[in-house]
Amino acid sequence: MINALKDGEVFVFGSNKEGWHGGGAARVALNNFGAKWGEGVGMTGRCYAIPTMDGSIDIIRRHVDDFTEYARIHPELTFLVTPIGCGIAGWSADEIALLFKEASRLENVTLPKSFWNVLDL
């Protein structure tokens, strides 16, 4: 688990769209990196929230695509992606990692090993 951020680093975590950051990486984001209660999508504090609790894989894909575009237009930031959706939300790395294929090509996005294990196949 990421427990500190350097200047210019952003903690990317799975959330619910209501921004109720009650557990898992969302709680870490709230307690340690300035995520705001009630903000469940996009930049919040030194974090980027991607909803994973509120719908289908297609809905998550749209949020990941939005994140990828945000990362693309902010090369001055480094985005540290946690294994979003693979904890409380109940998705597998096999299901979620493929959504990050485009993001994996960006130099300023780091992905968890569990996602690379899927993407490197």
Jmol script that loads the backbone (N, CA, C; Angstrom):
load data "model"
ATOM      1  N   MET A   1       0.848  -1.187   0.000  1.00  0.00           N
ATOM      2  CA  MET A   1       0.000   0.000   0.000  1.00  0.00           C
ATOM      3  C   MET A   1       0.888   1.243   0.000  1.00  0.00           C
ATOM      4  N   ILE A   2       0.471   2.218  -0.715  1.00  0.00           N
ATOM      5  CA  ILE A   2       1.163   3.507  -0.776  1.00  0.00           C
ATOM      6  C   ILE A   2       0.839   4.265   0.504  1.00  0.00           C
ATOM      7  N   ASN A   3       1.868   4.725   1.220  1.00  0.00           N
ATOM      8  CA  ASN A   3       1.595   5.460   2.460  1.00  0.00           C
ATOM      9  C   ASN A   3       2.233   6.832   2.491  1.00  0.00           C
ATOM     10  N   ALA A   4       2.871   7.244   1.399  1.00  0.00           N
ATOM     11  CA  ALA A   4       3.425   8.594   1.295  1.00  0.00           C
ATOM     12  C   ALA A   4       3.464   8.985  -0.178  1.00  0.00           C
ATOM     13  N   LEU A   5       3.335  10.278  -0.431  1.00  0.00           N
ATOM     14  CA  LEU A   5       3.416  10.801  -1.791  1.00  0.00           C
ATOM     15  C   LEU A   5       4.530  11.830  -1.874  1.00  0.00           C
ATOM     16  N   LYS A   6       5.274  11.803  -2.967  1.00  0.00           N
ATOM     17  CA  LYS A   6       6.257  12.841  -3.261  1.00  0.00           C
ATOM     18  C   LYS A   6       5.534  13.979  -3.973  1.00  0.00           C
ATOM     19  N   ASP A   7       6.208  15.113  -4.089  1.00  0.00           N
ATOM     20  CA  ASP A   7       5.632  16.224  -4.839  1.00  0.00           C
ATOM     21  C   ASP A   7       5.269  15.758  -6.244  1.00  0.00           C
ATOM     22  N   GLY A   8       4.089  16.128  -6.691  1.00  0.00           N
ATOM     23  CA  GLY A   8       3.646  15.796  -8.032  1.00  0.00           C
ATOM     24  C   GLY A   8       3.047  14.411  -8.194  1.00  0.00           C
ATOM     25  N   GLU A   9       2.993  13.628  -7.115  1.00  0.00           N
ATOM     26  CA  GLU A   9       2.385  12.303  -7.196  1.00  0.00           C
ATOM     27  C   GLU A   9       0.918  12.359  -6.791  1.00  0.00           C
ATOM     28  N   VAL A  10       0.116  11.533  -7.444  1.00  0.00           N
ATOM     29  CA  VAL A  10      -1.324  11.463  -7.211  1.00  0.00           C
ATOM     30  C   VAL A  10      -1.697  10.014  -6.904  1.00  0.00           C
ATOM     31  N   PHE A  11      -2.436   9.811  -5.822  1.00  0.00           N
ATOM     32  CA  PHE A  11      -2.920   8.500  -5.378  1.00  0.00           C
ATOM     33  C   PHE A  11      -4.228   8.207  -6.106  1.00  0.00           C
ATOM     34  N   VAL A  12      -4.264   7.147  -6.908  1.00  0.00           N
ATOM     35  CA  VAL A  12      -5.452   6.796  -7.693  1.00  0.00           C
ATOM     36  C   VAL A  12      -6.124   5.598  -7.030  1.00  0.00           C
ATOM     37  N   PHE A  13      -7.385   5.770  -6.657  1.00  0.00           N
ATOM     38  CA  PHE A  13      -8.073   4.751  -5.867  1.00  0.00           C
ATOM     39  C   PHE A  13      -9.481   4.500  -6.374  1.00  0.00           C
ATOM     40  N   GLY A  14     -10.016   3.336  -6.034  1.00  0.00           N
ATOM     41  CA  GLY A  14     -11.393   2.999  -6.350  1.00  0.00           C
ATOM     42  C   GLY A  14     -12.331   3.587  -5.314  1.00  0.00           C
ATOM     43  N   SER A  15     -13.452   4.092  -5.796  1.00  0.00           N
ATOM     44  CA  SER A  15     -14.402   4.771  -4.911  1.00  0.00           C
ATOM     45  C   SER A  15     -15.829   4.355  -5.266  1.00  0.00           C
ATOM     46  N   ASN A  16     -16.761   4.972  -4.566  1.00  0.00           N
ATOM     47  CA  ASN A  16     -18.152   4.930  -5.016  1.00  0.00           C
ATOM     48  C   ASN A  16     -18.493   6.341  -5.459  1.00  0.00           C
ATOM     49  N   LYS A  17     -19.469   6.477  -6.346  1.00  0.00           N
ATOM     50  CA  LYS A  17     -19.729   7.794  -6.934  1.00  0.00           C
ATOM     51  C   LYS A  17     -20.172   8.824  -5.907  1.00  0.00           C
ATOM     52  N   GLU A  18     -20.710   8.369  -4.774  1.00  0.00           N
ATOM     53  CA  GLU A  18     -21.130   9.302  -3.726  1.00  0.00           C
ATOM     54  C   GLU A  18     -19.944   9.865  -2.948  1.00  0.00           C
ATOM     55  N   GLY A  19     -18.778   9.231  -3.073  1.00  0.00           N
ATOM     56  CA  GLY A  19     -17.604   9.699  -2.351  1.00  0.00           C
ATOM     57  C   GLY A  19     -17.625   9.363  -0.875  1.00  0.00           C
ATOM     58  N   TRP A  20     -18.245   8.251  -0.528  1.00  0.00           N
ATOM     59  CA  TRP A  20     -18.244   7.782   0.865  1.00  0.00           C
ATOM     60  C   TRP A  20     -17.011   6.903   1.043  1.00  0.00           C
ATOM     61  N   HIS A  21     -15.913   7.502   1.430  1.00  0.00           N
ATOM     62  CA  HIS A  21     -14.611   6.832   1.486  1.00  0.00           C
ATOM     63  C   HIS A  21     -14.436   6.102   2.811  1.00  0.00           C
ATOM     64  N   GLY A  22     -15.208   5.026   2.988  1.00  0.00           N
ATOM     65  CA  GLY A  22     -15.263   4.349   4.273  1.00  0.00           C
ATOM     66  C   GLY A  22     -14.288   3.219   4.491  1.00  0.00           C
ATOM     67  N   GLY A  23     -13.696   2.670   3.440  1.00  0.00           N
ATOM     68  CA  GLY A  23     -12.808   1.530   3.640  1.00  0.00           C
ATOM     69  C   GLY A  23     -11.792   1.395   2.533  1.00  0.00           C
ATOM     70  N   GLY A  24     -10.872   0.468   2.713  1.00  0.00           N
ATOM     71  CA  GLY A  24      -9.864   0.165   1.710  1.00  0.00           C
ATOM     72  C   GLY A  24      -9.014   1.368   1.337  1.00  0.00           C
ATOM     73  N   ALA A  25      -8.623   1.410   0.059  1.00  0.00           N
ATOM     74  CA  ALA A  25      -7.782   2.503  -0.431  1.00  0.00           C
ATOM     75  C   ALA A  25      -8.508   3.843  -0.352  1.00  0.00           C
ATOM     76  N   ALA A  26      -9.838   3.822  -0.434  1.00  0.00           N
ATOM     77  CA  ALA A  26     -10.596   5.071  -0.318  1.00  0.00           C
ATOM     78  C   ALA A  26     -10.407   5.697   1.062  1.00  0.00           C
ATOM     79  N   ARG A  27     -10.387   4.875   2.092  1.00  0.00           N
ATOM     80  CA  ARG A  27     -10.155   5.372   3.452  1.00  0.00           C
ATOM     81  C   ARG A  27      -8.733   5.931   3.574  1.00  0.00           C
ATOM     82  N   VAL A  28      -7.764   5.251   2.964  1.00  0.00           N
ATOM     83  CA  VAL A  28      -6.381   5.747   2.956  1.00  0.00           C
ATOM     84  C   VAL A  28      -6.328   7.110   2.269  1.00  0.00           C
ATOM     85  N   ALA A  29      -7.017   7.233   1.140  1.00  0.00           N
ATOM     86  CA  ALA A  29      -7.058   8.507   0.417  1.00  0.00           C
ATOM     87  C   ALA A  29      -7.647   9.613   1.289  1.00  0.00           C
ATOM     88  N   LEU A  30      -8.714   9.303   1.992  1.00  0.00           N
ATOM     89  CA  LEU A  30      -9.373  10.270   2.870  1.00  0.00           C
ATOM     90  C   LEU A  30      -8.471  10.659   4.032  1.00  0.00           C
ATOM     91  N   ASN A  31      -7.892   9.681   4.691  1.00  0.00           N
ATOM     92  CA  ASN A  31      -7.109   9.940   5.902  1.00  0.00           C
ATOM     93  C   ASN A  31      -5.726  10.508   5.631  1.00  0.00           C
ATOM     94  N   ASN A  32      -5.115  10.133   4.501  1.00  0.00           N
ATOM     95  CA  ASN A  32      -3.706  10.474   4.284  1.00  0.00           C
ATOM     96  C   ASN A  32      -3.424  11.450   3.153  1.00  0.00           C
ATOM     97  N   PHE A  33      -4.294  11.513   2.155  1.00  0.00           N
ATOM     98  CA  PHE A  33      -3.937  12.255   0.949  1.00  0.00           C
ATOM     99  C   PHE A  33      -4.956  13.311   0.524  1.00  0.00           C
ATOM    100  N   GLY A  34      -5.832  13.700   1.426  1.00  0.00           N
ATOM    101  CA  GLY A  34      -6.702  14.840   1.171  1.00  0.00           C
ATOM    102  C   GLY A  34      -7.950  14.582   0.360  1.00  0.00           C
ATOM    103  N   ALA A  35      -8.294  13.319   0.094  1.00  0.00           N
ATOM    104  CA  ALA A  35      -9.564  13.060  -0.588  1.00  0.00           C
ATOM    105  C   ALA A  35     -10.688  13.630   0.268  1.00  0.00           C
ATOM    106  N   LYS A  36     -11.671  14.200  -0.392  1.00  0.00           N
ATOM    107  CA  LYS A  36     -12.769  14.841   0.328  1.00  0.00           C
ATOM    108  C   LYS A  36     -13.997  13.935   0.334  1.00  0.00           C
ATOM    109  N   TRP A  37     -14.614  13.846   1.501  1.00  0.00           N
ATOM    110  CA  TRP A  37     -15.866  13.102   1.652  1.00  0.00           C
ATOM    111  C   TRP A  37     -16.898  13.715   0.718  1.00  0.00           C
ATOM    112  N   GLY A  38     -17.597  12.900  -0.032  1.00  0.00           N
ATOM    113  CA  GLY A  38     -18.623  13.388  -0.949  1.00  0.00           C
ATOM    114  C   GLY A  38     -18.119  13.633  -2.364  1.00  0.00           C
ATOM    115  N   GLU A  39     -16.818  13.451  -2.606  1.00  0.00           N
ATOM    116  CA  GLU A  39     -16.247  13.599  -3.945  1.00  0.00           C
ATOM    117  C   GLU A  39     -15.740  12.232  -4.401  1.00  0.00           C
ATOM    118  N   GLY A  40     -16.519  11.566  -5.251  1.00  0.00           N
ATOM    119  CA  GLY A  40     -16.212  10.197  -5.634  1.00  0.00           C
ATOM    120  C   GLY A  40     -15.710  10.002  -7.044  1.00  0.00           C
ATOM    121  N   VAL A  41     -15.540  11.101  -7.787  1.00  0.00           N
ATOM    122  CA  VAL A  41     -15.092  11.002  -9.175  1.00  0.00           C
ATOM    123  C   VAL A  41     -14.053  12.084  -9.438  1.00  0.00           C
ATOM    124  N   GLY A  42     -12.918  11.694 -10.018  1.00  0.00           N
ATOM    125  CA  GLY A  42     -11.911  12.668 -10.438  1.00  0.00           C
ATOM    126  C   GLY A  42     -10.993  13.117  -9.320  1.00  0.00           C
ATOM    127  N   MET A  43     -10.333  14.249  -9.557  1.00  0.00           N
ATOM    128  CA  MET A  43      -9.364  14.776  -8.599  1.00  0.00           C
ATOM    129  C   MET A  43     -10.060  15.228  -7.321  1.00  0.00           C
ATOM    130  N   THR A  44      -9.463  14.840  -6.209  1.00  0.00           N
ATOM    131  CA  THR A  44      -9.921  15.238  -4.883  1.00  0.00           C
ATOM    132  C   THR A  44      -8.705  15.192  -3.969  1.00  0.00           C
ATOM    133  N   GLY A  45      -8.292  16.334  -3.459  1.00  0.00           N
ATOM    134  CA  GLY A  45      -7.046  16.396  -2.706  1.00  0.00           C
ATOM    135  C   GLY A  45      -5.883  16.032  -3.617  1.00  0.00           C
ATOM    136  N   ARG A  46      -4.991  15.185  -3.118  1.00  0.00           N
ATOM    137  CA  ARG A  46      -3.858  14.700  -3.923  1.00  0.00           C
ATOM    138  C   ARG A  46      -4.182  13.317  -4.488  1.00  0.00           C
ATOM    139  N   CYS A  47      -5.445  13.133  -4.823  1.00  0.00           N
ATOM    140  CA  CYS A  47      -5.954  11.829  -5.247  1.00  0.00           C
ATOM    141  C   CYS A  47      -6.797  11.969  -6.506  1.00  0.00           C
ATOM    142  N   TYR A  48      -6.993  10.833  -7.157  1.00  0.00           N
ATOM    143  CA  TYR A  48      -7.935  10.732  -8.261  1.00  0.00           C
ATOM    144  C   TYR A  48      -8.834   9.538  -7.968  1.00  0.00           C
ATOM    145  N   ALA A  49     -10.139   9.792  -7.867  1.00  0.00           N
ATOM    146  CA  ALA A  49     -11.124   8.760  -7.539  1.00  0.00           C
ATOM    147  C   ALA A  49     -11.750   8.193  -8.814  1.00  0.00           C
ATOM    148  N   ILE A  50     -11.771   6.867  -8.901  1.00  0.00           N
ATOM    149  CA  ILE A  50     -12.419   6.165 -10.008  1.00  0.00           C
ATOM    150  C   ILE A  50     -13.503   5.267  -9.416  1.00  0.00           C
ATOM    151  N   PRO A  51     -14.782   5.580  -9.674  1.00  0.00           N
ATOM    152  CA  PRO A  51     -15.857   4.749  -9.121  1.00  0.00           C
ATOM    153  C   PRO A  51     -15.814   3.316  -9.651  1.00  0.00           C
ATOM    154  N   THR A  52     -15.856   2.373  -8.715  1.00  0.00           N
ATOM    155  CA  THR A  52     -15.845   0.947  -9.073  1.00  0.00           C
ATOM    156  C   THR A  52     -16.976   0.180  -8.402  1.00  0.00           C
ATOM    157  N   MET A  53     -17.765   0.862  -7.592  1.00  0.00           N
ATOM    158  CA  MET A  53     -18.783   0.190  -6.776  1.00  0.00           C
ATOM    159  C   MET A  53     -20.200   0.341  -7.343  1.00  0.00           C
ATOM    160  N   ASP A  54     -20.358   1.099  -8.402  1.00  0.00           N
ATOM    161  CA  ASP A  54     -21.688   1.561  -8.778  1.00  0.00           C
ATOM    162  C   ASP A  54     -22.168   1.104 -10.142  1.00  0.00           C
ATOM    163  N   GLY A  55     -21.754  -0.053 -10.588  1.00  0.00           N
ATOM    164  CA  GLY A  55     -22.283  -0.467 -11.874  1.00  0.00           C
ATOM    165  C   GLY A  55     -21.429  -1.494 -12.575  1.00  0.00           C
ATOM    166  N   SER A  56     -21.629  -1.552 -13.858  1.00  0.00           N
ATOM    167  CA  SER A  56     -21.019  -2.576 -14.700  1.00  0.00           C
ATOM    168  C   SER A  56     -19.579  -2.227 -15.054  1.00  0.00           C
ATOM    169  N   ILE A  57     -18.914  -3.178 -15.659  1.00  0.00           N
ATOM    170  CA  ILE A  57     -17.551  -2.965 -16.137  1.00  0.00           C
ATOM    171  C   ILE A  57     -17.528  -1.875 -17.202  1.00  0.00           C
ATOM    172  N   ASP A  58     -18.602  -1.726 -17.969  1.00  0.00           N
ATOM    173  CA  ASP A  58     -18.657  -0.672 -18.984  1.00  0.00           C
ATOM    174  C   ASP A  58     -18.676   0.714 -18.348  1.00  0.00           C
ATOM    175  N   ILE A  59     -19.349   0.850 -17.226  1.00  0.00           N
ATOM    176  CA  ILE A  59     -19.355   2.134 -16.512  1.00  0.00           C
ATOM    177  C   ILE A  59     -17.961   2.419 -15.964  1.00  0.00           C
ATOM    178  N   ILE A  60     -17.328   1.409 -15.394  1.00  0.00           N
ATOM    179  CA  ILE A  60     -15.963   1.591 -14.888  1.00  0.00           C
ATOM    180  C   ILE A  60     -15.037   1.968 -16.040  1.00  0.00           C
ATOM    181  N   ARG A  61     -15.197   1.327 -17.189  1.00  0.00           N
ATOM    182  CA  ARG A  61     -14.369   1.629 -18.363  1.00  0.00           C
ATOM    183  C   ARG A  61     -14.454   3.112 -18.721  1.00  0.00           C
ATOM    184  N   ARG A  62     -15.631   3.681 -18.691  1.00  0.00           N
ATOM    185  CA  ARG A  62     -15.776   5.106 -19.015  1.00  0.00           C
ATOM    186  C   ARG A  62     -15.005   5.970 -18.025  1.00  0.00           C
ATOM    187  N   HIS A  63     -15.064   5.602 -16.741  1.00  0.00           N
ATOM    188  CA  HIS A  63     -14.323   6.366 -15.733  1.00  0.00           C
ATOM    189  C   HIS A  63     -12.813   6.198 -15.910  1.00  0.00           C
ATOM    190  N   VAL A  64     -12.367   4.999 -16.265  1.00  0.00           N
ATOM    191  CA  VAL A  64     -10.934   4.777 -16.515  1.00  0.00           C
ATOM    192  C   VAL A  64     -10.497   5.558 -17.753  1.00  0.00           C
ATOM    193  N   ASP A  65     -11.333   5.606 -18.774  1.00  0.00           N
ATOM    194  CA  ASP A  65     -11.012   6.403 -19.967  1.00  0.00           C
ATOM    195  C   ASP A  65     -10.891   7.879 -19.613  1.00  0.00           C
ATOM    196  N   ASP A  66     -11.783   8.378 -18.765  1.00  0.00           N
ATOM    197  CA  ASP A  66     -11.692   9.775 -18.313  1.00  0.00           C
ATOM    198  C   ASP A  66     -10.392  10.006 -17.550  1.00  0.00           C
ATOM    199  N   PHE A  67     -10.037   9.055 -16.679  1.00  0.00           N
ATOM    200  CA  PHE A  67      -8.777   9.155 -15.945  1.00  0.00           C
ATOM    201  C   PHE A  67      -7.597   9.190 -16.908  1.00  0.00           C
ATOM    202  N   THR A  68      -7.597   8.301 -17.893  1.00  0.00           N
ATOM    203  CA  THR A  68      -6.494   8.223 -18.851  1.00  0.00           C
ATOM    204  C   THR A  68      -6.323   9.545 -19.581  1.00  0.00           C
ATOM    205  N   GLU A  69      -7.407  10.147 -19.987  1.00  0.00           N
ATOM    206  CA  GLU A  69      -7.329  11.449 -20.661  1.00  0.00           C
ATOM    207  C   GLU A  69      -6.796  12.516 -19.707  1.00  0.00           C
ATOM    208  N   TYR A  70      -7.241  12.499 -18.463  1.00  0.00           N
ATOM    209  CA  TYR A  70      -6.752  13.460 -17.474  1.00  0.00           C
ATOM    210  C   TYR A  70      -5.243  13.296 -17.287  1.00  0.00           C
ATOM    211  N   ALA A  71      -4.785  12.061 -17.163  1.00  0.00           N
ATOM    212  CA  ALA A  71      -3.346  11.807 -17.002  1.00  0.00           C
ATOM    213  C   ALA A  71      -2.578  12.268 -18.239  1.00  0.00           C
ATOM    214  N   ARG A  72      -3.151  12.071 -19.402  1.00  0.00           N
ATOM    215  CA  ARG A  72      -2.496  12.470 -20.652  1.00  0.00           C
ATOM    216  C   ARG A  72      -2.273  13.986 -20.703  1.00  0.00           C
ATOM    217  N   ILE A  73      -3.243  14.757 -20.234  1.00  0.00           N
ATOM    218  CA  ILE A  73      -3.111  16.218 -20.318  1.00  0.00           C
ATOM    219  C   ILE A  73      -2.411  16.818 -19.100  1.00  0.00           C
ATOM    220  N   HIS A  74      -1.990  15.957 -18.170  1.00  0.00           N
ATOM    221  CA  HIS A  74      -1.243  16.412 -16.988  1.00  0.00           C
ATOM    222  C   HIS A  74       0.068  15.638 -16.850  1.00  0.00           C
ATOM    223  N   PRO A  75       0.982  15.811 -17.823  1.00  0.00           N
ATOM    224  CA  PRO A  75       2.245  15.076 -17.765  1.00  0.00           C
ATOM    225  C   PRO A  75       3.141  15.503 -16.608  1.00  0.00           C
ATOM    226  N   GLU A  76       2.828  16.627 -15.987  1.00  0.00           N
ATOM    227  CA  GLU A  76       3.614  17.103 -14.842  1.00  0.00           C
ATOM    228  C   GLU A  76       3.325  16.308 -13.567  1.00  0.00           C
ATOM    229  N   LEU A  77       2.282  15.491 -13.597  1.00  0.00           N
ATOM    230  CA  LEU A  77       1.901  14.670 -12.445  1.00  0.00           C
ATOM    231  C   LEU A  77       2.225  13.199 -12.709  1.00  0.00           C
ATOM    232  N   THR A  78       2.492  12.465 -11.644  1.00  0.00           N
ATOM    233  CA  THR A  78       2.682  11.018 -11.718  1.00  0.00           C
ATOM    234  C   THR A  78       1.539  10.359 -10.962  1.00  0.00           C
ATOM    235  N   PHE A  79       0.816   9.486 -11.628  1.00  0.00           N
ATOM    236  CA  PHE A  79      -0.379   8.856 -11.080  1.00  0.00           C
ATOM    237  C   PHE A  79      -0.048   7.445 -10.610  1.00  0.00           C
ATOM    238  N   LEU A  80      -0.206   7.209  -9.314  1.00  0.00           N
ATOM    239  CA  LEU A  80       0.084   5.916  -8.700  1.00  0.00           C
ATOM    240  C   LEU A  80      -1.231   5.159  -8.533  1.00  0.00           C
ATOM    241  N   VAL A  81      -1.493   4.254  -9.440  1.00  0.00           N
ATOM    242  CA  VAL A  81      -2.763   3.529  -9.462  1.00  0.00           C
ATOM    243  C   VAL A  81      -2.696   2.352  -8.490  1.00  0.00           C
ATOM    244  N   THR A  82      -3.662   2.297  -7.592  1.00  0.00           N
ATOM    245  CA  THR A  82      -3.821   1.154  -6.697  1.00  0.00           C
ATOM    246  C   THR A  82      -4.612   0.072  -7.448  1.00  0.00           C
ATOM    247  N   PRO A  83      -4.708  -1.137  -6.927  1.00  0.00           N
ATOM    248  CA  PRO A  83      -5.503  -2.169  -7.615  1.00  0.00           C
ATOM    249  C   PRO A  83      -7.006  -1.888  -7.470  1.00  0.00           C
ATOM    250  N   ILE A  84      -7.439  -0.810  -8.102  1.00  0.00           N
ATOM    251  CA  ILE A  84      -8.817  -0.345  -7.948  1.00  0.00           C
ATOM    252  C   ILE A  84      -9.811  -1.437  -8.329  1.00  0.00           C
ATOM    253  N   GLY A  85     -10.883  -1.489  -7.580  1.00  0.00           N
ATOM    254  CA  GLY A  85     -11.953  -2.433  -7.869  1.00  0.00           C
ATOM    255  C   GLY A  85     -11.702  -3.859  -7.421  1.00  0.00           C
ATOM    256  N   CYS A  86     -10.489  -4.166  -6.981  1.00  0.00           N
ATOM    257  CA  CYS A  86     -10.115  -5.550  -6.676  1.00  0.00           C
ATOM    258  C   CYS A  86     -10.179  -5.867  -5.188  1.00  0.00           C
ATOM    259  N   GLY A  87     -10.743  -4.972  -4.415  1.00  0.00           N
ATOM    260  CA  GLY A  87     -10.913  -5.215  -2.985  1.00  0.00           C
ATOM    261  C   GLY A  87     -12.392  -5.304  -2.665  1.00  0.00           C
ATOM    262  N   ILE A  88     -12.888  -4.299  -1.980  1.00  0.00           N
ATOM    263  CA  ILE A  88     -14.278  -4.251  -1.535  1.00  0.00           C
ATOM    264  C   ILE A  88     -15.260  -4.364  -2.706  1.00  0.00           C
ATOM    265  N   ALA A  89     -14.913  -3.779  -3.855  1.00  0.00           N
ATOM    266  CA  ALA A  89     -15.826  -3.787  -5.009  1.00  0.00           C
ATOM    267  C   ALA A  89     -16.007  -5.181  -5.607  1.00  0.00           C
ATOM    268  N   GLY A  90     -15.032  -6.073  -5.395  1.00  0.00           N
ATOM    269  CA  GLY A  90     -15.196  -7.460  -5.796  1.00  0.00           C
ATOM    270  C   GLY A  90     -14.801  -7.834  -7.215  1.00  0.00           C
ATOM    271  N   TRP A  91     -14.184  -6.937  -7.964  1.00  0.00           N
ATOM    272  CA  TRP A  91     -13.729  -7.266  -9.307  1.00  0.00           C
ATOM    273  C   TRP A  91     -12.377  -7.969  -9.229  1.00  0.00           C
ATOM    274  N   SER A  92     -12.008  -8.683 -10.279  1.00  0.00           N
ATOM    275  CA  SER A  92     -10.694  -9.337 -10.326  1.00  0.00           C
ATOM    276  C   SER A  92      -9.718  -8.469 -11.115  1.00  0.00           C
ATOM    277  N   ALA A  93      -8.430  -8.701 -10.903  1.00  0.00           N
ATOM    278  CA  ALA A  93      -7.407  -7.994 -11.679  1.00  0.00           C
ATOM    279  C   ALA A  93      -7.576  -8.293 -13.166  1.00  0.00           C
ATOM    280  N   ASP A  94      -7.975  -9.504 -13.502  1.00  0.00           N
ATOM    281  CA  ASP A  94      -8.198  -9.854 -14.909  1.00  0.00           C
ATOM    282  C   ASP A  94      -9.273  -8.973 -15.542  1.00  0.00           C
ATOM    283  N   GLU A  95     -10.294  -8.626 -14.778  1.00  0.00           N
ATOM    284  CA  GLU A  95     -11.382  -7.795 -15.295  1.00  0.00           C
ATOM    285  C   GLU A  95     -10.981  -6.325 -15.389  1.00  0.00           C
ATOM    286  N   ILE A  96     -10.275  -5.828 -14.396  1.00  0.00           N
ATOM    287  CA  ILE A  96      -9.979  -4.395 -14.312  1.00  0.00           C
ATOM    288  C   ILE A  96      -8.726  -4.005 -15.087  1.00  0.00           C
ATOM    289  N   ALA A  97      -7.690  -4.811 -15.043  1.00  0.00           N
ATOM    290  CA  ALA A  97      -6.406  -4.434 -15.655  1.00  0.00           C
ATOM    291  C   ALA A  97      -6.550  -4.066 -17.124  1.00  0.00           C
ATOM    292  N   LEU A  98      -7.342  -4.813 -17.858  1.00  0.00           N
ATOM    293  CA  LEU A  98      -7.486  -4.551 -19.291  1.00  0.00           C
ATOM    294  C   LEU A  98      -8.063  -3.170 -19.573  1.00  0.00           C
ATOM    295  N   LEU A  99      -8.802  -2.622 -18.631  1.00  0.00           N
ATOM    296  CA  LEU A  99      -9.344  -1.273 -18.798  1.00  0.00           C
ATOM    297  C   LEU A  99      -8.233  -0.226 -18.811  1.00  0.00           C
ATOM    298  N   PHE A 100      -7.077  -0.572 -18.251  1.00  0.00           N
ATOM    299  CA  PHE A 100      -5.949   0.356 -18.135  1.00  0.00           C
ATOM    300  C   PHE A 100      -4.911   0.175 -19.243  1.00  0.00           C
ATOM    301  N   LYS A 101      -5.260  -0.560 -20.289  1.00  0.00           N
ATOM    302  CA  LYS A 101      -4.287  -0.815 -21.356  1.00  0.00           C
ATOM    303  C   LYS A 101      -3.757   0.485 -21.950  1.00  0.00           C
ATOM    304  N   GLU A 102      -4.633   1.412 -22.267  1.00  0.00           N
ATOM    305  CA  GLU A 102      -4.197   2.700 -22.834  1.00  0.00           C
ATOM    306  C   GLU A 102      -3.402   3.505 -21.809  1.00  0.00           C
ATOM    307  N   ALA A 103      -3.860   3.530 -20.579  1.00  0.00           N
ATOM    308  CA  ALA A 103      -3.147   4.265 -19.526  1.00  0.00           C
ATOM    309  C   ALA A 103      -1.754   3.691 -19.304  1.00  0.00           C
ATOM    310  N   SER A 104      -1.592   2.389 -19.516  1.00  0.00           N
ATOM    311  CA  SER A 104      -0.292   1.745 -19.288  1.00  0.00           C
ATOM    312  C   SER A 104       0.776   2.263 -20.241  1.00  0.00           C
ATOM    313  N   ARG A 105       0.366   2.887 -21.317  1.00  0.00           N
ATOM    314  CA  ARG A 105       1.314   3.431 -22.297  1.00  0.00           C
ATOM    315  C   ARG A 105       1.820   4.817 -21.910  1.00  0.00           C
ATOM    316  N   LEU A 106       1.209   5.424 -20.908  1.00  0.00           N
ATOM    317  CA  LEU A 106       1.608   6.765 -20.481  1.00  0.00           C
ATOM    318  C   LEU A 106       2.768   6.674 -19.501  1.00  0.00           C
ATOM    319  N   GLU A 107       3.775   7.496 -19.701  1.00  0.00           N
ATOM    320  CA  GLU A 107       4.956   7.471 -18.836  1.00  0.00           C
ATOM    321  C   GLU A 107       4.660   7.933 -17.417  1.00  0.00           C
ATOM    322  N   ASN A 108       3.586   8.692 -17.229  1.00  0.00           N
ATOM    323  CA  ASN A 108       3.286   9.248 -15.909  1.00  0.00           C
ATOM    324  C   ASN A 108       2.234   8.448 -15.138  1.00  0.00           C
ATOM    325  N   VAL A 109       1.960   7.233 -15.578  1.00  0.00           N
ATOM    326  CA  VAL A 109       1.009   6.359 -14.886  1.00  0.00           C
ATOM    327  C   VAL A 109       1.742   5.089 -14.461  1.00  0.00           C
ATOM    328  N   THR A 110       1.679   4.778 -13.163  1.00  0.00           N
ATOM    329  CA  THR A 110       2.221   3.511 -12.674  1.00  0.00           C
ATOM    330  C   THR A 110       1.053   2.625 -12.256  1.00  0.00           C
ATOM    331  N   LEU A 111       1.157   1.361 -12.603  1.00  0.00           N
ATOM    332  CA  LEU A 111       0.095   0.399 -12.306  1.00  0.00           C
ATOM    333  C   LEU A 111       0.598  -0.628 -11.305  1.00  0.00           C
ATOM    334  N   PRO A 112      -0.323  -1.235 -10.558  1.00  0.00           N
ATOM    335  CA  PRO A 112       0.088  -2.284  -9.618  1.00  0.00           C
ATOM    336  C   PRO A 112       0.558  -3.535 -10.364  1.00  0.00           C
ATOM    337  N   LYS A 113       1.405  -4.291  -9.699  1.00  0.00           N
ATOM    338  CA  LYS A 113       1.954  -5.527 -10.290  1.00  0.00           C
ATOM    339  C   LYS A 113       0.842  -6.469 -10.754  1.00  0.00           C
ATOM    340  N   SER A 114      -0.237  -6.552  -9.991  1.00  0.00           N
ATOM    341  CA  SER A 114      -1.337  -7.449 -10.373  1.00  0.00           C
ATOM    342  C   SER A 114      -1.935  -7.067 -11.724  1.00  0.00           C
ATOM    343  N   PHE A 115      -1.924  -5.772 -12.071  1.00  0.00           N
ATOM    344  CA  PHE A 115      -2.418  -5.342 -13.380  1.00  0.00           C
ATOM    345  C   PHE A 115      -1.399  -5.676 -14.465  1.00  0.00           C
ATOM    346  N   TRP A 116      -0.108  -5.447 -14.175  1.00  0.00           N
ATOM    347  CA  TRP A 116       0.928  -5.773 -15.163  1.00  0.00           C
ATOM    348  C   TRP A 116       0.950  -7.268 -15.458  1.00  0.00           C
ATOM    349  N   ASN A 117       0.669  -8.092 -14.464  1.00  0.00           N
ATOM    350  CA  ASN A 117       0.630  -9.543 -14.689  1.00  0.00           C
ATOM    351  C   ASN A 117      -0.395  -9.908 -15.758  1.00  0.00           C
ATOM    352  N   VAL A 118      -1.462  -9.137 -15.846  1.00  0.00           N
ATOM    353  CA  VAL A 118      -2.499  -9.360 -16.863  1.00  0.00           C
ATOM    354  C   VAL A 118      -2.097  -8.709 -18.186  1.00  0.00           C
ATOM    355  N   LEU A 119      -1.623  -7.470 -18.133  1.00  0.00           N
ATOM    356  CA  LEU A 119      -1.320  -6.717 -19.348  1.00  0.00           C
ATOM    357  C   LEU A 119      -0.105  -7.247 -20.095  1.00  0.00           C
ATOM    358  N   ASP A 120       0.824  -7.858 -19.404  1.00  0.00           N
ATOM    359  CA  ASP A 120       2.042  -8.357 -20.041  1.00  0.00           C
ATOM    360  C   ASP A 120       1.852  -9.685 -20.758  1.00  0.00           C
ATOM    361  N   LEU A 121       0.649 -10.222 -20.733  1.00  0.00           N
ATOM    362  CA  LEU A 121       0.406 -11.518 -21.392  1.00  0.00           C
ATOM    363  C   LEU A 121       0.525 -11.399 -22.897  1.00  0.00           C
TER     364      LEU A 121
END
end "model"
wireframe off; spacefill off
backbone 0.3
color backbone group
